[in-house]
């Protein structure tokens, strides 16, 4: 499907579907919607609003057939103007596209540039959100379905007659396509069955699809680098662990950043095995890895002047005769000893070595992203991800940027007292504490493997995989974190 911007009036674009909008409570359409209303004998103001009682509440869509021209006008509700934001542009576009994508009569769609008029939002970012919403709206993971429904939309056009807004919108669409495709790549990786996606195949994907120089280390090389914690988690699986390092290095980079993704391609819980219901979707335990692999590909296409290292310690956490055991003491890459209190608290054990490796690269900051704790899911549900840090300035900067992308991150504390439950009689630390404050306890554990580098920890356990569709209509893998990581790095 082609997405483009045309420097034309919406009336001059030949299309099957025309998309206009109204804020809640508007009785007399203005702007482009007013132009459409005037061109069709005030049908929107006199019929849709007055007789059909269209209110303009957010997500409300009225479909108006123009029989003599063989086209339809979609009037989309934007909700209250004071509540309107960029995320709503993406959500609304995704909803419209989902409505149209299997209709043979919706091959060509033209839309106004939502938000760039009376709402006063940035035209470029509005266009980016429309592009993201369009691509998100047609997304489906139907790889294993025999009855595949074809997307019938061939072209989605944004019509903008103002030349300055048109130029900004063109750039916005270009970036939106890159970002949306990155999110969908992450979704595909996460939705893929662990029967086919395991450490070796994830590494192969990274080599072929990261868009940057990628080095994959095997078991013997991982051992030589002293990553005993990472190796311990993977030793119960028939699939060999792989350590993946992707590198984007532009000329004259102004800073260096490492993004580290948890890469447990399937988590059975190890010998502390999960109950069947909890294991069912554990192919998603590599959502952090999917996010960083997809992000660095997008970064290589957007070319910011930031050196980026994407790091994944990929393995499976399986029960077997060779699996690591509760009570084992493991010496991590930093020399710090870990008593294994629970083999199902494995992600933090692999990240301990991955974070230490990242810091050795001499980067200016480190961000890890992981489906780390059920406790974060209990605390924040599926609406927000947790964020923890050793640098509050970096954290609040990231939160502010993520709000623009429509992804929510909520700060969780790492008070010293949370670390008390990690004290061990036989090692430097245990890998898990009690039930209370589990997300913060995990953050404290990870912080012990960072010496001095500014660091953010993103716990996406509740937001990475959804049982019910979100506001974009996405169910199962969401690709959360990709948008925020890209925006943060590019800024």
TAUR-V705501 format. One line per field, one symbol per residue. phi: phi as a letter, one per 20 degrees, with the letter a starting at -180 (. if undefined). burial: + if it has 16 or more other C-alpha atoms within 10 Angstrom, else -. A space follows every 50 residues. Layout:
phi->???
burial->???
This chain:
phi->.edbcdebfgfeefbecddcbbfgnfdcfclfffffgffdllfffedfef eelfenffnfcdddfdgfdmccdeedfemfffefbfgffffffffffffe fdefecfcdccfegneeffmefgffffffffffffffefbddgdefdeef fefebcddebeffffffffgfffgfgffffffffffgfffffffgddcgf fffffffecfmcfcdddegfffffemeffgfffefedfeffcddcdcdce flfebccddddfcefbcenmfefffgffegdffefdfffgffffffffff eelfecfcddccedaddceafdffcgnfddefgfnfeceeebfedegfff fgfffffffffmfebccdcbeecffffffdmdeceeccadbfffffffff fffffnddcdfdfcfgfffffefcfcbfbeebdeffmffffffggfffdd ebfgbdddedgedfbdedfefenedmfdmgnfffffffffe
burial->--+++++--+--+-++++++++++--+-++-++++++----+-++--++- ---+++++++++-+------+++++++++----+++++++++++++++-+ ++--++++++++++++-----++++++++++++++++++----------- +++--++++++---++++++++++++++++++++++++++++++--++++ -+++-++--+++-+-++-+--+---++++++++++++--++++++++++- -----++++++++++++++++++-------++++++++++++++++++++ ---++++++++++++++++---+++---++++++--++++++++++++++ +++++++++---+-+++++++++-+++-++-+-+++++++----++-++- ++-+++++++++++---++-++-+--+++++++---+++++++++++-++ --+++++++++++++------++++++++++++++++++--
